[in-house]
Amino acid sequence: MPERRTVQKARKDKRAGKSPTTQAGEFVHEEIRKVRRGQHGARSPQQAIAIGLSKARRAGVPLRPPRKGKAKARTRRSAEYAYEAGQGKRKTRRQPRVSRAVSQVLKREPRSTASRASLSRQTRRAASRRTATARSAAARKAVKTKGAAGRSAAARKAVKTKGAAGRSAAATKAARTRARRRR
């Protein structure tokens, strides 16, 4: 069961017009927090992410299941089930024994899978599977959808982490962006 705070954050993202993957990201963050706090473990970072995505689908986030050929048949079937349950098209069957068994198995899994290093490795590996064009397009879209407040927050962050040098670099970058927009 997801925390109320997570569901509220996902709803806020939806109201802001953010994509289903962004909304689902709140559930993935919650799952990583749970592993780090030691509530349960995960065999790999991918498992923690998958649990978060499943919870998101069950909570009603309109995150479509992966298409044929993108994931294993079993994964797709599970995602379809969770998606339909979240959209109110299917009644979920509560299976307390299965739920208990899964919880106990997860408690025996390692906690280090949600460390910064392992999540960083997972992120890099996932990014390396995408083309440079796709990564660039995603970054461009992120900047576009961030809004003025988000851009200035990014500049403040650069200043905080890099000091005066970061400030001048951030200012140069901002000026370049403004010039590009004017064209």
N, C-alpha and C positions, 0 to 999 in steps of 0.2 A: 504494500500500500504506500503510495507516494505521500510525502509530507505536504501539509496544506500550503506551506510557503512556496513549495515547488510548483504546485498547481496554479497558485496565484501569479507567480512569475511568468509561467507559460501563457496564462490568459492575458497578462499585460503585454507580452510579446505579440500575441494575436491581435489585440486591439491596436497595437502600433503598426500593424500590417506586415509583421515579419514572417518569414517563410516557416513552413512546418518543421524543417530541420533545425532552425534556430529555437523554435518552441521546444522541440524534443531535446535540444542541448541542455535545457534546464534539468531534465530528468537524468541525463547522463552525468551532469555535474553532481547531482544528489547521490548517485550511485558511487561515484568516485569518492565523495566525502564519506559515505558509509564504510567503504573499504578502508579508507585511511583511519577512520575512528576505531576500526576493529570490530564493527558490528557483524561483518562477515568478510570473506575473502573472495578472490576470483582467480581462476587459473591463468588468465592472461588479460591484458588491457582490453582486448577485443571482447572478451566475455563480459566485462564490466559495462562496456559500451552497449553491447547487445541487450543486457538486462535493462539498461536505461531506456533504450529505444522501445523495447517491449512494453515497459511501464507507460511510456508516453502514448503509444498506440492505444493501450487499454484505457488511458485517461481521456481519450477523445481527440488527441492531436491528429489532424488529418494527414499523417505521414504514410504515404502509400508503401505497400510491401515491395521488395526488390523485384525487378522484371526477370523473366525467364533467362537463364544463362548468367545472371549477375550474382546469384547465390545458390547454395545447395537447395534441392527440392524440399528437404526437411525444414530448413531455415525459412524458405518462402512460405511453406504451409503454416508454420508457427506465426510468422508475421501477418499472414492473411487472417488467421484466427484472432490475433490480438487487435488488428485493425477493425475487423467486423464487430468485435465485442465493444470497442471504443465508440464506434459509430452507431451502436444500438441495433445492429442487424442480427445479432446473435446473443443468446443467453449464455453466460459462462457457468460452467459446472464447478461448484466448489468441491475440491478434493482435499480435505484436511490432511489426510495421511501423506499424500504426494507432496503437499506444500511443506509439511514438517520435514519430510525426508530431504527435499531440496535444500531447505534452510540448514539442516544439519550437515549436508555435504559441503555447502558453501562455507560453513564455519571452519571446515578443515583445510580450506584452500589458503594459499599465502596472501599476505597483505601487501607485499612489496610490489605487486603488479600495478598498484595505483600510485607508485612513487613518481616523482618528477622525471627521473631518468627513463623509466620504462614507458611512461606516456609520451615522452619526447621521442623515443625510438619508434613508437607506434605511429606517431604523427609524421615523422620523416619518411617512414616506410610507405605510409598511405599516400603521401604527397609524391613520392618517387614513382608511384604507379600511374600518376596523372601526367599529361603532357604539359610542357612549359606554357603552351597557349592557354590551356584550361586553368592552370594556376594563376596566370596573369589576368585572365578574364575575371576570375573569382575575386582577386585583389582589387581590380578596378571597380567591380560591382560593390564590394564592401565599402570602398571609399565613397561611392555615389550614394549608398543608402545610409551612411553613417550620420549625415546631417552636419550642420555647422558646429553644434555643441560637441559632437563626437570628435570632429576634426581638431577643435581647439583643445579638447581633453587629451588627444594623442600628442599634440604639441607640448602641453604641460608635462606630460609623462616623459617626453624626451628631455625636457629641461631638467626634470627631477633626477633622472638617471645619469645624464651626461654633463650637467653643469653648464657653464658658459659656452663651451664648444657645442654642446647639444642645442643650446638656445639659438646660436647663429645658424646651425645646420637646419633646425626646424623652421626658422624664419626664412631661410633661403628656399627651402622646399615649399613652404606656404606661398611665397611670392611666385615661384614657378607655377604652382597650381593655379593661382589667381590669373596669371598671364595666359595660361592655357585655356582657362574658362572664357576669357574675354574674346579670344580668337573666334 
